[in-house]
């Protein structure tokens, strides 16, 4: 079956003080209004990026800067183009025409001032265009935060009174007149006036909440230092996803303030269950024997705030004195630097939307972290933090340096050759 070509376009303006979000200047000042524009546009781009996993091309249509400036600001793997002259209707008509001329079959345009817009809404919009000519995301103030088409419709945009309370109603009336089948998404609020600022503040608060998810199976001997290290960062949620421990792991977790979720055995299944049980806008996945750095929360926030970054991990360090310890740590650092390929024992963190759009961890018996990282790299950059997550060296202690290294290399070779995960698990065991 042929997959339709889809393009998602974000309209925004470079945040120059005094020229962006002017209706908010009386409350925030020129610098504050520009800072808000910067934050909301970065938020919008972060919402868009996961859709690359569905083969959707992403474009930013900008005003007030040049392409190089926009790319430095918002990162790579996006197409950038100037909005051009004319009012909003003329500019939107132009981008739709260009996209359809280039062969795209479903085209969606969004603004940068609707913090409630999620990847789920965007995917729903493209899905609706499978059976509708027009999809509209109505804003509560009478405008719209999203419009999508699957064929040109210039009559929708001509001589519209933009900014008025009747834009959505007039657009739907015109759609009916033009014989367009249309569908609507749920209404959302955008941020245009001072009284709307609470909407952004709530969205920012929700998105900045952190949930730490720890899969366990008989980890009573290692869990206490991990949970104590996690508590230092004061995350909103700590979820221990237990796969049926019989050594008191669950009781230890609860005694230290974690919420225990019972899940089917298997690290991937457990981590997916833990993520589903929490509401954090940002997720940090830790192994039960891995302690994050003391300032891990600031590290996570700083990393995910960088242009183009979709996920990250910490530097690898071993806790115990293991033969060849420094050699192991240097090899891992080299792998991360050259291939941007951290593993789960380095603590993987990412935005919830990216995690959900990718479908979570693939429920494999092994290498679920490697596969998730591979998929994430298709969406944007991975950040390798300089702070260390300290993990147990029990694998090397139990099997020895050379045997453990040889097994790991065999497993990764098999993975790159496409061997089934079940066979790789047998090789590991």
LINMO-V575818 format. One record per residue. SS is DSSP state (alpha for helix, beta for strand, coil for the rest). Layout:
# LINMO-V575818
ss:SS
ss:SS
This chain:
# LINMO-V575818
ss:coil
ss:coil
ss:coil
ss:coil
ss:coil
ss:beta
ss:beta
ss:beta
ss:beta
ss:beta
ss:beta
ss:coil
ss:coil
ss:coil
ss:coil
ss:coil
ss:coil
ss:coil
ss:coil
ss:coil
ss:coil
ss:alpha
ss:alpha
ss:alpha
ss:alpha
ss:alpha
ss:alpha
ss:alpha
ss:alpha
ss:alpha
ss:alpha
ss:alpha
ss:alpha
ss:alpha
ss:alpha
ss:alpha
ss:alpha
ss:alpha
ss:alpha
ss:alpha
ss:alpha
ss:alpha
ss:alpha
ss:alpha
ss:alpha
ss:alpha
ss:alpha
ss:alpha
ss:alpha
ss:alpha
ss:alpha
ss:alpha
ss:alpha
ss:alpha
ss:coil
ss:coil
ss:beta
ss:beta
ss:beta
ss:beta
ss:beta
ss:beta
ss:coil
ss:coil
ss:coil
ss:coil
ss:alpha
ss:alpha
ss:alpha
ss:alpha
ss:alpha
ss:alpha
ss:alpha
ss:alpha
ss:coil
ss:coil
ss:coil
ss:coil
ss:beta
ss:beta
ss:beta
ss:beta
ss:coil
ss:coil
ss:coil
ss:coil
ss:coil
ss:alpha
ss:alpha
ss:alpha
ss:alpha
ss:alpha
ss:alpha
ss:alpha
ss:alpha
ss:alpha
ss:alpha
ss:alpha
ss:alpha
ss:alpha
ss:alpha
ss:coil
ss:coil
ss:coil
ss:coil
ss:beta
ss:beta
ss:beta
ss:beta
ss:beta
ss:coil
ss:coil
ss:coil
ss:coil
ss:coil
ss:coil
ss:coil
ss:coil
ss:alpha
ss:alpha
ss:alpha
ss:alpha
ss:alpha
ss:alpha
ss:alpha
ss:alpha
ss:alpha
ss:alpha
ss:coil
ss:coil
ss:coil
ss:coil
ss:coil
ss:beta
ss:beta
ss:beta
ss:beta
ss:beta
ss:beta
ss:coil
ss:coil
ss:coil
ss:coil
ss:beta
ss:beta
ss:beta
ss:beta
ss:beta
ss:beta
ss:coil
ss:coil
ss:coil
ss:coil
ss:alpha
ss:alpha
ss:alpha
ss:coil
ss:coil
ss:coil
ss:coil
ss:coil
ss:coil
ss:coil
ss:coil
ss:coil
ss:coil
ss:alpha
ss:alpha
ss:alpha
ss:alpha
ss:alpha
ss:alpha
ss:alpha
ss:alpha
ss:alpha
ss:alpha
ss:alpha
ss:coil
ss:coil
ss:coil
ss:coil
ss:beta
ss:beta
ss:beta
ss:coil
ss:coil
ss:coil
ss:beta
ss:coil
ss:coil
ss:coil
ss:coil
ss:coil
ss:alpha
ss:alpha
ss:alpha
ss:alpha
ss:alpha
ss:alpha
ss:alpha
ss:alpha
ss:alpha
ss:alpha
ss:alpha
ss:alpha
ss:alpha
ss:alpha
ss:alpha
ss:coil
ss:beta
ss:beta
ss:beta
ss:beta
ss:beta
ss:beta
ss:beta
ss:coil
ss:coil
ss:coil
ss:alpha
ss:alpha
ss:alpha
ss:alpha
ss:alpha
ss:alpha
ss:alpha
ss:alpha
ss:alpha
ss:alpha
ss:alpha
ss:alpha
ss:alpha
ss:coil
ss:coil
ss:coil
ss:coil
ss:beta
ss:beta
ss:beta
ss:beta
ss:beta
ss:beta
ss:coil
ss:coil
ss:coil
ss:coil
ss:coil
ss:coil
ss:alpha
ss:alpha
ss:alpha
ss:alpha
ss:alpha
ss:alpha
ss:alpha
ss:coil
ss:coil
ss:coil
ss:beta
ss:beta
ss:beta
ss:beta
ss:coil
ss:coil
ss:coil
ss:coil
ss:alpha
ss:alpha
ss:alpha
ss:alpha
ss:alpha
ss:alpha
ss:alpha
ss:alpha
ss:alpha
ss:alpha
ss:alpha
ss:coil
ss:coil
ss:coil
ss:coil
ss:beta
ss:beta
ss:beta
ss:beta
ss:beta
ss:beta
ss:coil
ss:coil
ss:beta
ss:beta
ss:coil
ss:coil
ss:coil
ss:coil
ss:alpha
ss:alpha
ss:alpha
ss:alpha
ss:alpha
ss:alpha
ss:alpha
ss:alpha
ss:alpha
ss:coil
ss:coil
ss:coil
ss:coil
ss:beta
ss:beta
ss:beta
ss:beta
ss:beta
ss:beta
ss:beta
ss:beta
ss:beta
ss:beta
ss:coil
ss:coil
ss:coil
ss:coil
ss:coil
ss:coil
ss:alpha
ss:alpha
ss:alpha
ss:alpha
ss:alpha
ss:alpha
ss:alpha
ss:alpha
ss:alpha
ss:alpha
ss:alpha
ss:alpha
ss:alpha
ss:alpha
ss:alpha
ss:coil
ss:coil
ss:coil
ss:coil
ss:alpha
ss:alpha
ss:alpha
ss:coil
ss:beta
ss:beta
ss:beta
ss:beta
ss:alpha
ss:alpha
ss:alpha
ss:alpha
ss:alpha
ss:alpha
ss:coil
ss:coil
ss:coil
ss:coil
ss:coil
ss:coil
ss:coil
ss:coil
ss:coil
ss:coil
ss:alpha
ss:alpha
ss:alpha
ss:alpha
ss:alpha
ss:alpha
ss:alpha
ss:alpha
ss:alpha
ss:alpha
ss:coil
ss:coil
ss:coil
ss:beta
ss:beta
ss:beta
ss:beta
ss:beta
ss:beta
ss:beta
ss:beta
ss:beta
ss:beta
ss:beta
ss:coil
ss:coil
ss:alpha
ss:alpha
ss:alpha
ss:alpha
ss:alpha
ss:alpha
ss:coil
ss:alpha
ss:alpha
ss:alpha
ss:alpha
ss:alpha
ss:alpha
ss:alpha
ss:alpha
ss:alpha
ss:alpha
ss:alpha
ss:alpha
ss:alpha
ss:alpha
ss:alpha
ss:alpha
ss:coil
ss:coil
ss:coil
ss:coil
ss:alpha
ss:alpha
ss:alpha
ss:alpha
ss:alpha
ss:alpha
ss:alpha
ss:alpha
ss:coil
